[in-house]
Amino acid sequence: MEFFRNPNIDWIGKKWYFIGLSFVLSGVGLASLIAKHGPRYGIDFKGGTMVHIKFQQPPLLDRLRTALDAQGLHNTTLQRYGEASTNEILIGLDLETTNEKDLEAGKQSIVDALHKEFGGSDKPSINEASVNGVAERLSASDPVRAALSGDQIRALAQKIVEFRDSAPRSGLISSFDELRQVSGVTPEVIGALQNDFSIAPFAVRNVEIVGPKVGAALRKQALNATLLALASMLVYIAFRFEWIYGVAAIVATFHDVVIAVGFLSLFNKEISLTVIAALLTLVGYSVNDTIVVFDRIRENVKLMRRESMTDIVNQSINQTLSRTVLTSGLTFLSVLSLFIFGGEVLRGFSFTLVIGILVGTYSSISVGSTMVVSWQEYMNRDKRGGKVVPIEREQARAKRPPAGAKAKA
């Protein structure tokens, strides 16, 4: 299948436009990184505590911040999570400590501050109770224990927690009467739950705790993995083609990574482990796209010996254009769908790939191929007149015996 039939676009003739665009994209991203003092690392890399909270009503961030400040938690960050209708908030707490107990205490301080501001009861919340917690409370009730065996009580507790955590409640019930929908829940069970539990207007959906030492180690490993991938590709491409092809491919890939990280900073996206996975995916995808063009250039160099390097590269890019559009276009549609419909957890991963696929496809033409042409034309330049000579003439001149060699023989 071909989108373009015999295209004849002078890509190399537009190289200065491409170079200018690359400088603009890179400059914008680097400016954002400098202004924000580096990338915004997630809990995975900087350490700290991240608590995912779901509220019954739309939460007021100012009220949340005031409640946390009153608890002495001044270094917290608040971020809305998912759609506004879900009423979910991520509360991040940066702690400069290596003590896991302090990190756990930080999480508990966040929960205590929320209970103090929104809970209004000393009883534990049913929205945060585990299966074991519910089963223990039910077992302590005489009417429930008289009607059900121990295994039946635990099975009922399991069904209650599953009902609470299922859609559309997603871990948050607003009334004990909602539990009447659960099979096996009797008035005695409702009474036992009301005696031992309260209903807070929020629920803790998830908690992440990462120590600074672990975060620093992960950050170092992520950087090493990216650099090792680039170095390995440089060696392989230099072996399979020529060293200039390897350098050009790595420069193009590095160009893609810089722009992707810059746009992550520009749009205030965190760099997490999933984003690092996306960057490594981008590295492989970008190099693969570049190698396809390079392989066609290598074939055409042998077939078009009378042509200049500029003509050969233009022809090679045009010949692979349909393949590039098909492959990159379908991949882009896939990651765009993931970005739109994949949810908040995959948002950073899919955003990185959306930017990376666009920039990676562009750089295979604008950066990698341009570098190869510039170097080859510099090496093949006629020393006497400064003109670029066809490859056939250059190869013939390289094979020509030195002056006087024939006479000497």
C-alpha positions as CSV (number, residue, x, y, z in Angstrom):
1,M,0.0,0.0,0.0
2,E,1.3,3.4,-1.0
3,F,0.1,6.8,0.2
4,F,2.4,8.6,-2.2
5,R,3.2,7.6,-5.8
6,N,6.7,8.7,-6.9
7,P,7.0,11.7,-4.6
8,N,9.8,14.1,-5.6
9,I,10.3,16.3,-2.5
10,D,13.6,18.1,-2.0
11,W,13.9,17.3,1.7
12,I,17.6,18.2,2.0
13,G,17.0,21.5,0.3
14,K,14.7,22.4,3.3
15,K,17.3,21.4,5.9
16,W,17.7,24.9,7.3
17,Y,13.9,25.0,8.0
18,F,14.2,21.7,9.8
19,I,17.2,22.7,11.8
20,G,15.5,25.9,12.8
21,L,12.4,24.0,13.9
22,S,14.6,21.6,15.9
23,F,16.3,24.5,17.7
24,V,12.9,26.0,18.5
25,L,11.4,22.8,19.9
26,S,14.6,22.0,21.9
27,G,14.9,25.5,23.1
28,V,11.4,25.7,24.4
29,G,11.8,22.5,26.3
30,L,15.2,23.4,27.7
31,A,14.0,26.8,28.8
32,S,11.1,25.1,30.7
33,L,13.6,22.8,32.4
34,I,15.9,25.7,33.4
35,A,13.0,27.8,34.6
36,K,11.7,24.9,36.7
37,H,15.1,23.9,37.9
38,G,15.1,20.5,36.2
39,P,12.4,17.9,35.4
40,R,9.5,17.3,37.8
41,Y,10.3,13.9,39.3
42,G,7.5,11.7,40.7
43,I,7.6,9.8,44.0
44,D,9.4,7.0,42.2
45,F,12.5,9.1,41.9
46,K,12.5,11.8,44.6
47,G,11.1,9.8,47.5
48,G,8.2,10.7,49.8
49,T,4.6,9.8,50.3
50,M,1.7,10.0,47.8
51,V,-1.8,9.5,49.0
52,H,-4.7,9.0,46.6
53,I,-8.0,10.3,48.1
54,K,-11.5,10.1,46.7
55,F,-14.2,12.5,48.1
56,Q,-17.9,12.3,48.0
57,Q,-18.2,16.0,47.0
58,P,-15.9,18.1,44.9
59,P,-13.0,19.0,47.2
60,L,-11.9,22.5,47.8
61,L,-8.1,22.7,47.4
62,D,-7.8,25.7,49.7
63,R,-9.6,23.9,52.4
64,L,-7.4,20.8,52.0
65,R,-4.3,22.9,52.1
66,T,-5.4,24.7,55.2
67,A,-6.2,21.3,56.9
68,L,-2.8,20.0,56.0
69,D,-1.0,23.1,57.2
70,A,-2.8,22.9,60.5
71,Q,-1.3,19.4,60.9
72,G,2.2,20.8,60.2
73,L,2.3,19.4,56.7
74,H,3.6,22.5,54.9
75,N,5.5,20.7,52.1
76,T,2.6,19.0,50.4
77,T,1.5,19.2,46.8
78,L,-2.2,18.8,45.7
79,Q,-3.2,17.6,42.3
80,R,-6.5,16.7,40.8
81,Y,-6.6,13.1,39.5
82,G,-8.7,12.0,36.6
83,E,-11.9,13.6,35.5
84,A,-13.3,16.4,37.7
85,S,-16.5,14.4,38.3
86,T,-14.5,11.6,40.1
87,N,-13.6,14.0,43.0
88,E,-10.1,12.5,43.3
89,I,-7.0,14.2,44.7
90,L,-3.4,13.2,44.9
91,I,-1.6,14.5,48.0
92,G,2.1,14.4,47.8
93,L,4.4,14.8,50.8
94,D,8.2,15.4,50.2
95,L,10.2,14.2,53.2
96,E,14.0,14.6,53.4
97,T,14.5,11.5,55.4
98,T,15.8,8.0,54.9
99,N,13.7,6.6,57.8
100,E,10.8,4.4,56.6
101,K,9.0,5.0,59.9
102,D,9.0,8.8,59.2
103,L,7.6,8.2,55.7
104,E,4.8,6.0,57.2
105,A,4.1,8.6,59.8
106,G,3.8,11.2,57.0
107,K,1.1,9.1,55.4
108,Q,-0.7,8.8,58.7
109,S,-0.4,12.5,59.3
110,I,-2.2,13.2,56.0
111,V,-5.0,10.8,56.8
112,D,-5.3,12.2,60.3
113,A,-5.6,15.8,59.0
114,L,-8.3,14.7,56.6
115,H,-10.2,12.9,59.3
116,K,-10.0,15.9,61.6
117,E,-11.3,18.2,58.8
118,F,-13.9,16.0,57.2
119,G,-14.4,12.9,59.4
120,G,-15.9,14.1,62.6
121,S,-15.9,10.7,64.4
122,D,-13.5,8.6,66.4
123,K,-14.8,5.4,64.9
124,P,-12.9,3.9,61.9
125,S,-14.4,4.6,58.5
126,I,-16.1,1.8,56.7
127,N,-14.6,3.3,53.5
128,E,-11.1,2.4,54.7
129,A,-11.9,-0.9,56.4
130,S,-10.3,-4.1,55.1
131,V,-11.9,-7.5,54.8
132,N,-10.3,-8.6,58.1
133,G,-11.4,-5.5,59.8
134,V,-15.0,-5.9,58.8
135,A,-15.0,-9.6,59.7
136,E,-13.6,-8.9,63.1
137,R,-16.3,-6.3,63.9
138,L,-19.1,-8.5,62.7
139,S,-17.7,-11.5,64.7
140,A,-17.8,-9.3,67.8
141,S,-21.6,-8.7,67.4
142,D,-23.7,-11.3,69.3
143,P,-26.7,-11.2,66.9
144,V,-24.4,-11.7,63.9
145,R,-22.3,-14.4,65.5
146,A,-25.5,-16.3,66.5
147,A,-26.8,-16.3,62.9
148,L,-23.6,-16.9,61.0
149,S,-20.6,-19.2,61.3
150,G,-17.0,-17.8,61.1
151,D,-16.6,-18.7,57.5
152,Q,-19.9,-17.2,56.6
153,I,-19.0,-14.0,58.4
154,R,-15.7,-13.7,56.5
155,A,-17.4,-14.4,53.1
156,L,-20.0,-11.7,53.9
157,A,-17.2,-9.2,54.8
158,Q,-15.6,-10.0,51.5
159,K,-18.8,-9.3,49.6
160,I,-19.3,-6.0,51.5
161,V,-15.8,-4.8,50.7
162,E,-16.1,-5.8,47.0
163,F,-19.4,-4.0,46.8
164,R,-17.9,-0.9,48.2
165,D,-14.9,-1.0,45.9
166,S,-16.9,-1.7,42.7
167,A,-18.2,0.9,40.3
168,P,-19.8,3.4,40.6
169,R,-18.8,3.7,44.3
170,S,-15.1,3.0,43.7
171,G,-14.3,2.6,47.4
172,L,-16.7,5.2,48.7
173,I,-20.2,4.7,50.2
174,S,-22.3,7.5,51.6
175,S,-24.8,5.5,53.7
176,F,-25.0,2.1,55.5
177,D,-28.3,1.6,53.7
178,E,-26.4,1.1,50.4
179,L,-25.1,-2.2,51.9
180,R,-28.6,-3.6,51.9
181,Q,-28.0,-4.4,48.2
182,V,-25.4,-7.0,49.2
183,S,-26.7,-10.5,49.4
184,G,-26.7,-11.7,53.0
185,V,-26.7,-8.3,54.7
186,T,-29.5,-8.3,57.3
187,P,-30.6,-5.5,59.7
188,E,-28.5,-7.1,62.4
189,V,-25.4,-6.8,60.1
190,I,-26.3,-3.1,59.4
191,G,-26.7,-2.5,63.1
192,A,-23.3,-4.1,63.9
193,L,-21.6,-2.0,61.2
194,Q,-23.2,1.2,62.4
195,N,-22.1,0.5,66.0
196,D,-18.4,0.0,65.1
197,F,-17.9,2.1,61.9
198,S,-18.4,5.6,60.7
199,I,-18.8,6.9,57.2
200,A,-16.2,9.5,56.3
201,P,-16.9,11.7,53.2
202,F,-13.6,10.5,51.7
203,A,-11.7,7.3,51.1
204,V,-8.0,6.5,50.8
205,R,-7.7,4.7,47.4
206,N,-4.0,4.1,47.4
207,V,-0.8,5.0,49.2
208,E,2.8,5.1,47.7
209,I,5.8,5.4,50.0
210,V,9.3,5.6,48.5
211,G,12.4,6.4,50.5
212,P,14.9,9.0,49.1
213,K,17.7,6.4,48.8
214,V,15.5,4.2,46.7
215,G,14.4,7.2,44.6
216,A,18.0,8.3,44.0
217,A,19.0,4.7,43.0
218,L,16.0,4.4,40.6
219,R,16.9,7.8,39.1
220,K,20.5,6.7,38.5
221,Q,19.5,3.3,37.0
222,A,17.0,5.0,34.7
223,L,19.7,7.4,33.4
224,N,22.2,4.5,33.0
225,A,19.6,2.4,31.1
226,T,19.0,5.2,28.6
227,L,22.7,5.9,28.0
228,L,23.5,2.2,27.7
229,A,20.7,1.9,25.1
230,L,22.1,4.8,23.1
231,A,25.7,3.5,23.3
232,S,24.7,0.0,22.2
233,M,22.8,1.3,19.2
234,L,25.7,3.5,18.3
235,V,28.1,0.5,18.2
236,Y,25.7,-1.7,16.3
237,I,24.8,1.0,13.6
238,A,28.5,1.9,13.2
239,F,29.3,-1.8,12.6
240,R,26.4,-2.4,10.2
241,F,26.7,0.9,8.3
242,E,29.5,3.4,8.9
243,W,30.4,5.4,12.0
244,I,28.8,8.6,10.7
245,Y,25.5,6.7,10.3
246,G,25.7,5.6,13.9
247,V,26.5,9.1,15.2
248,A,23.7,10.6,13.1
249,A,21.2,8.1,14.4
250,I,22.2,8.7,18.0
251,V,22.1,12.5,17.6
252,A,18.6,12.2,16.1
253,T,17.5,10.0,19.0
254,F,19.0,12.2,21.6
255,H,17.3,15.1,19.9
256,D,14.0,13.2,20.3
257,V,14.5,12.5,24.0
258,V,15.5,16.1,24.8
259,I,12.4,17.4,23.2
260,A,10.2,14.8,24.8
261,V,11.6,15.6,28.3
262,G,11.3,19.3,27.6
263,F,7.6,19.0,26.7
264,L,7.0,16.9,29.9
265,S,8.4,19.8,31.8
266,L,6.5,22.4,29.7
267,F,3.2,20.6,30.5
268,N,4.1,20.0,34.1
269,K,4.1,16.2,33.7
270,E,6.0,14.0,36.3
271,I,8.8,11.7,35.3
272,S,8.0,8.3,36.7
273,L,9.0,4.8,36.0
274,T,6.3,4.5,33.3
275,V,7.6,7.6,31.6
276,I,11.1,6.1,31.6
277,A,9.6,3.1,30.0
278,A,8.1,5.4,27.4
279,L,11.4,7.1,26.7
280,L,13.2,3.8,26.2
281,T,10.4,2.8,23.8
282,L,10.9,6.1,22.0
283,V,14.7,5.4,21.7
284,G,14.1,2.1,20.0
285,Y,11.3,3.3,17.8
286,S,13.2,6.4,16.7
287,V,16.3,4.5,15.8
288,N,14.3,1.8,13.9
289,D,12.7,4.5,11.8
290,T,16.1,6.1,11.1
291,I,17.7,2.8,10.1
292,V,15.0,2.2,7.5
293,V,15.9,5.4,5.8
294,F,19.7,4.7,6.2
295,D,19.3,1.3,4.7
296,R,17.7,2.7,1.6
297,I,20.4,5.3,1.4
298,R,23.1,2.5,1.5
299,E,21.3,0.6,-1.3
300,N,21.0,3.7,-3.5
301,V,24.6,4.7,-3.0
302,K,25.5,1.5,-4.9
303,L,22.9,2.0,-7.6
304,M,23.2,5.8,-8.2
305,R,26.9,6.3,-8.4
306,R,26.7,9.2,-10.8
307,E,24.4,11.2,-8.4
308,S,25.3,13.5,-5.6
309,M,24.7,12.5,-2.0
310,T,21.9,15.1,-1.8
311,D,20.0,13.5,-4.7
312,I,20.6,10.0,-3.3
313,V,19.2,10.9,0.1
314,N,16.2,12.8,-1.3
315,Q,15.4,9.8,-3.4
316,S,15.8,7.4,-0.5
317,I,13.5,9.5,1.8
318,N,10.9,9.7,-0.9
319,Q,11.0,6.0,-1.5
320,T,10.4,5.2,2.1
321,L,7.9,8.0,2.7
322,S,4.8,5.7,2.3
323,R,6.2,3.2,4.7
324,T,7.1,5.9,7.2
325,V,3.6,7.5,7.1
326,L,1.9,4.1,7.4
327,T,4.0,2.8,10.3
328,S,4.3,6.1,12.3
329,G,0.7,7.1,11.5
330,L,-0.8,3.8,12.9
331,T,1.5,3.9,15.9
332,F,0.6,7.5,16.6
333,L,-3.2,6.7,16.4
334,S,-2.6,3.9,18.9
335,V,-0.8,6.0,21.5
336,L,-3.2,8.9,20.9
337,S,-6.1,6.6,21.8
338,L,-4.2,5.5,24.9
339,F,-3.6,9.1,25.9
340,I,-7.3,10.0,25.5
341,F,-8.9,6.9,26.9
342,G,-6.2,5.2,28.9
343,G,-6.8,7.0,32.2
344,E,-4.7,9.0,34.5
345,V,-2.3,6.2,35.4
346,L,-1.0,5.9,31.9
347,R,-1.3,9.6,31.0
348,G,2.5,10.3,31.4
349,F,3.4,7.2,29.4
350,S,1.1,7.9,26.5
351,F,1.9,11.7,26.5
352,T,5.6,10.9,26.1
353,L,4.9,8.5,23.2
354,V,2.5,10.9,21.5
355,I,5.2,13.6,21.4
356,G,8.0,11.1,20.8
357,I,6.4,9.4,17.7
358,L,5.8,12.8,16.0
359,V,9.3,14.1,16.8
360,G,11.0,10.7,16.1
361,T,9.5,10.5,12.6
362,Y,10.4,14.1,11.9
363,S,14.0,13.7,13.1
364,S,14.7,10.7,10.9
365,I,14.5,13.0,7.9
366,S,15.5,16.4,9.4
367,V,18.3,15.4,11.7
368,G,19.7,12.0,10.8
369,S,19.7,12.2,7.0
370,T,20.8,15.8,7.1
371,M,23.9,14.9,9.2
372,V,24.8,12.1,6.8
373,V,24.5,14.3,3.7
374,S,26.5,17.2,5.3
375,W,29.3,14.9,6.3
376,Q,29.5,12.9,3.1
377,E,29.4,16.1,0.9
378,Y,32.2,17.6,3.1
379,M,34.3,14.5,2.6
380,N,33.6,14.3,-1.1
381,R,34.2,18.0,-1.8
382,D,36.5,18.7,-4.7
383,K,39.6,20.3,-3.1
384,R,40.4,22.4,-6.2
385,G,37.1,24.0,-7.0
386,G,35.1,23.4,-3.8
387,K,32.3,21.5,-5.8
388,V,30.5,18.5,-4.6
389,V,31.4,15.6,-6.9
390,P,29.3,12.5,-7.7
391,I,30.1,9.4,-5.7
392,E,31.3,7.5,-8.8
393,R,34.0,10.2,-9.5
394,E,35.1,10.2,-5.8
395,Q,35.4,6.4,-5.8
396,A,37.4,6.4,-9.0
397,R,39.7,9.0,-7.7
398,A,40.3,7.0,-4.6
399,K,41.3,4.0,-6.7
400,R,43.6,6.1,-9.0
401,P,47.3,5.2,-8.5
402,P,49.6,7.9,-7.2
403,A,51.3,10.2,-9.7
404,G,54.5,8.6,-11.0
405,A,53.6,5.1,-9.9
406,K,53.1,3.9,-13.5
407,A,56.4,5.4,-14.7
408,K,58.2,4.0,-11.8
409,A,56.9,0.6,-12.6
